[in-house]
């Protein structure tokens, strides 16, 4: 059931779910507890096999529920929600997040007062609620891909290259990209852009979206005065092999678009990803041999086998 007050809500909160019933319940309760701004919740479920849809229907009857019969991917599902949004503001929110201290109210208030800001993201804590999670990204490049996937800097004392992609800003300010777990923007701007780029099944959508915002001479902003917790990876654990391949496939699509499908660039990227995945597979094999985190080691090895198969045989 959808509340008859939907048309009067100021903010539309879009949540894409996939087999995350328990943690999505916590997310929805945190929204209720911490948000005074009139809002609507639009949940787009990507064919979950758990009780996600039943839980939403029973415990959050005012939320709008779109139940897909097949997994449409993250970008396409968010765009389904965008088409239904009635609010002036739009929040793309992961189901594995917890809203803290009126974060949504704070974000909306800031965006209202700063018309030059097109999109903003909050300070993000890890699951412990104390340590900070990387919240912003530099725009991807081959150099950053090298340091991310072949991190030689980890074995060199006192050296950490400044070109690494993910980072936690020291204070509020403009950034190139905010992480996609929580992004607020005006609904009209999201529709002008066309929503998220559906070329990406999952991952990299926020990079394209932030780039589209900046092309319109608007800022992408990290707002330290609003905070959330992001558990991370909750909806991808059950299909981690497939999601690992989706991550690399999205990376390849992003570089293809950025470098006009340059065969040289794409083959350099392919080599970086192969080397990075191969040495990680070997590292996790050693972990398994020494019987430390054996289950995790086996999962990671399986992930990197899937990645190497895709990189060496397909790379489409």
N, C-alpha and C positions, 0 to 999 in steps of 0.2 A: 504494500500500500504506500502511496506517495502522499505526503501532506498537502492539503489544499493551500497551505501557506507558502509553498515552494516559490511562487512567482514573486514573493515579497522579500526573499532572502538577499542579503548583500554579498555573500561569498558562496561560491560553489566549490565544494571539496570533492575532487575526483580521486577515487582509490581503485586501483586495479588489483584484483586478488587472484591467487592461484594456490589452493590448498594451504591456507594460512588462517584457518578459523579461529584458533585460540589467541594468536597474537593480534589478529585484526580486531577481535573483541576488545582487547586492551587498548588498542589505538582509538577505537570509536568511543570508548568510555573516557579516554583522556580528552578527546575533543569536547564531549559533553561537559566534562568537569572544568575545563580550562578556557572555554570560548564563550564570550558574551555577545560578540558580533552575530547578528542574525545570519544563519548559514543553512545550506542544504548539503546533504551528502549524497553523492552519486557513486555507487559501487558497481564496477564492471567486472564480473567474474568470468575468468577465462577457462570455463569448463572444469572447475574443481571437482575432484572425486571425494573430497571430504564433506563435512556438513556446513561449509561456508555459507551457501545460499540459505539453507534452513535456519542457521543461526541468525543471519541478518534479518530474515523475514519475521522470526519470532521475537528477537530481542531489540531490534532497531527498525520497527515498522514504518517510521517516517522517512527512512532512507529510500532513495530510488535504487532499485536493483535491476541491473541488466545482466541476464544470465546467458552467456554465449554457449552455444553447443559445441564449439571447437575453440582451441586456444588461438586467439587472434594475434597474439604478441602484445608487447607493452605499448608501443606507439599507437597502433590501431585501436586498442581498447581505450586508451586515454582520449583519442579523438571521438570515439563513440560517446564518451562522457561529455566532451566539449560541446557536441551537437545538442545535448539536452540541458546544458547549463543555463540557469536563469539569473545568476548573480552578476553583479557588476565586476566582481573580482573572482579570480580562478586560482585554486590551489591544487597543484598536482602533488599528491601525498602518497608515499609508500605505506602499505599496510603494516610493516614492521617498524613503525615509529610510535613514539610517545610524545605528546605535546606537553611542554613544561611552562608553568608560570605565565599563562595567557599569551603564549607565543604567537598564535594566529591573530589575536587582537592587536598585538604590537606590530606585526608585519603589515596588517591592513592599514593601521594608523600611519605608519611610515610611508607607505606607498601613496596614500591619500595626500600627504603633505609634500611629496616630491614627484611632480609630474615628469621630471627628466629621467626617473628610474623606470625602466621597462619591466624588469624581473628581479626578484630578490630571493635569497635563501638565508636560512638562519644559522646560528652556531649549532654544531651538532656534537653530541656526546656519544661515546661508545656505550655498549650495553651496561657497563658498570655505573653509568650516570656521573662519572667523575673525570675520566680521561677524554681528551678532545679527539674527534675524528676529523680526518682531512675533509674539508668542506668545499674547497675550490679547486679548479683545474687551470693549468696553462693550456693554451691551444696545442693539440698534438703536433709533433714533428718527428722526423726520423731520429734526430739526436735524442729526444725525450723517449722515443720508443726503445732505442738502444739501452739507455740507462734504466728503463723500467723492466725490460725483459732480460737483459744481460747485466745485472747489477754488480759490475766489478768494483764499484765504489764501496761495497759492503766489506770487502776484504782489505781495504786500504785505510789504515788508522787516520782519524781526524779529517776525513774527506767525505763530503756529501755534496754532489754537484747541484748547483743552483737551478739547473734546468729540469729537475724532476717535475713530473706532471701534476701530481696531487700535493696539496699542502693545506695547512690551516692558517688562514690570515691572522696577523697579530691584532688587528682592530677592524672595525667596520670600514668599508670602502669599496670602490669599484674593483671588480675582478673580470677576468675574461669569461669564466664559466663557473657556475655553481653546480654542485652535485644534484642529481635528479631526485633524491629522496624527498625533497620538500622545496617546491618552487612556486612562488606567488607572482601573479601578473594580472593585468586587466583582461577581462574576457574579450573585449573588443579587439585588443592587440593580438591575443591568441588566435582569434578568428581571422584577422587580417593576414597573419603569417600563414595560416592554414593548419594550425596545430602542430603536432609532432610529425617528423618525417617518417612515413610508413615504410620506407626502404629498409629500415632497421626493425627486425623482429624484436630485438631486445638489446639494450646497451647503445651508447653514443647518441641517443635521441636528444639529451640535454645539451650536447655540444652544438648540434645543428640549431636547436631552439635559441640558445644564447647568442649564437652567431647571427641569427636572423634579427634578434632584438638589437644588437649592436650596429647592424647594417642600417637600421632605422634611426641612428644617432641617439639611441637611448642607452642608459647605463644598465649593466648587470651588476648587482650590488650584494655584497655579503654584509648581513646585518647581525652584529654580535649581541645586540640587546634582546634578541629572541632566541630561545633554545629549545631543541628537541633531543630525544634519544633515538638513535637509529641502530637497530639490532644487526641488520645487514645480511643479505643472502637467504632470508628465510623462505622465500617462495621458489628458490632455485635448487635447494638441496636435494630434492627427490629426483631431479633430472639433471644432475650436475654435469654429466658428460655433454649432453646436448647444449646446456647453457654455456659451458666453456667454449664450445665451437661457435655458438652464437656471438660470444664476446669477440673472438678473433675475426669472425666474418664481418661483424659490424665495424671493427677496426679497419679491415681491408676496404670496406665500402667508403668509410670516411676518408681514408687516404686517396682512394681512387677519385673521389669527387674533388678533394682539395688540390690534387696534383694532375688534374685533367687526364686521368687514366694512364699516366706515364708508366710504360712497362718497366723502365729502369727502377723507378721509385718503388713500384709494387714488388719487384723481385728482391730489392734490398730489404724491404719490410718482411717479405716472406723468409729471407735468410735469418733476419733478427729473431723472428718468431720461432723458427725451427731450432736455432741454437738455444734460445731461452727455454723452450719446452723440453728439449732433450736433456739439458743439464738439470732441470728441475725433476724430471723423471728419475735421473740417476741419483739425485740427492735424496728423494723420497724412498728409493730402493735401499739406500744405505740406512735410512731411518728404520725401515722395516727389518733389515738384517739385525740391527741392534735392539729389536723388540721394543722400541719406544714409539708410542702412538701408532700402533700397528694398524688399527682400523682406518685411521686418518691417512696413513701412508699408502694403504692399498687403494683408497678412494682417489687420492691425488695421482697415483700411478695410472689408474684407469682414465682419469681426466686427460692426462698428458699423452697417453696412447691414442685417445680419440682425437686430440688436437694434431698430433703428428700424422695420423692417417689423413686427416683433412688437408693439412698443409702440404704433404708430399704427393697426394693422389688427386686432389681436387682443387683447392684454393679458389673456389668460385664465390 
